[in-house]
Amino acid sequence: MSTQHFFLSGSASVLPERLLEAFASIKALNAEALLARLPGLPAAQSLVWLSSADAQWPQALRQILQAKPDARVVLLSGVPEPAEGMRALNDGARGYTHAYGVPALLQEVALVIEHGGLWVGPDLLQRLVGSTNAALLAQQAVSKAQSPGTVTPSTGPNAWTLLSAREAQVARAVSAGRSNKEVADKMFISERTVKAHLGAIFEKLGVRDRLQLVLRLSASPEPAPSPTVEPKS
């Protein structure tokens, strides 16, 4: 059975034309009608779209998840902001995207979420990468302090040893949350070269995006730099 799409309508939120173009059968419902309809539908067969134009969207999201904890919800924003996106995801939304995205993009968002994924824009992904890396580093520091000398087990080869020195530099910068342009400026190379390095890194480590890269690298302690050997006089 195909997914049924619903849009929460209200005085401040009107069904976007792009959403209607993407999903011709989408139904715009008010809060009362939506909350009455959702509990009787399997989560895998429904997707709810909210608009941040409605200042009460956080309350609406909570009500939807209280009525149906496994509901899949996407927040649309006319002016996407990382902080707003982070709040939506933290509150239980499965996606955050531009309200004026082209129909093909909105369909891709739905497809990803239907397959159990999350959808975030590039700016929010960069923020997530940086915060995830910082949290993992802090956790590792605490673990080392509590159990000095303990080696974290790894499920595969050390990721860092699979990378060239240049690729390791790029991976380190990207894991810190830097954009391709920032990495290019820092390393005095072109953005095209950064993308090429990232493609090679993703392929070598078997990851699909920056967030997976952070998680993969966090499971592998970075080797200490080789000591410099002074030439004998």
C-alpha positions, 0 to 999 in steps of 0.5 A: 500500500502506498504512503498516505501524506498529510499536512497539518493546516492552520491559520498560519500554515497553508498547504504549499503548492510544491508539496501538492505537486509532489504528492497529488493525493496529500490531505490537508487536515486541522489538528483535531482531524489529524490526531483522530486519523493517525492512530488508526494508520500503520506508521509505515503507511503515513507521513505527516508534514508540518510547517514552521510558519505555524509558531505552534509547530513544537506543540503540534509535533508533541501532540502527534507523537503522543497520539502516535509515538511511531509517527513519521513527521517532517518539518518544512521551513521557509527559511531553514535554520540549523538551530530550528532543524536541531530542535525538530529532530531532537523533538522527534521529527524524522526530517527537516527541509525547505518548504519551497523545495522542488517536488522531486526533492520532497519526493526524495525526502519522503523516500528516505524517511519511508526507508527508515532514514532521516533527512537533514539539509547540508547546513544542519548535517555540518552542525550534526557532524561537528557536535557528534565529533565533539561529543565522541571526543569528550566521551573518549577523554572521560573513558581514558581518564577512568580507565587509563591504558584501556584500548577501545575494541574495533570491529575492523581495521583502523580507519586511519591506516587506510587513508593517505596522509592527505586524505587523513588531513581532509577527514580530520577537518571534515570531522571537525564540522568544516565545510568543503570550502573551509577545508579547501581554504585551510589546506590551500587546495580547490573545493574540487580536490576536497570533493575528490578526496572525500569520494576516495575516503568514503569508498575506502571506509565504506561510509555514505556521508559525513556523519557516518565518517565521524562514527567510523573514525571515532571507532579507530584511535588515530595513530601517534605521529611517527617520531622524527629521526635526527640524521647522525652527524 
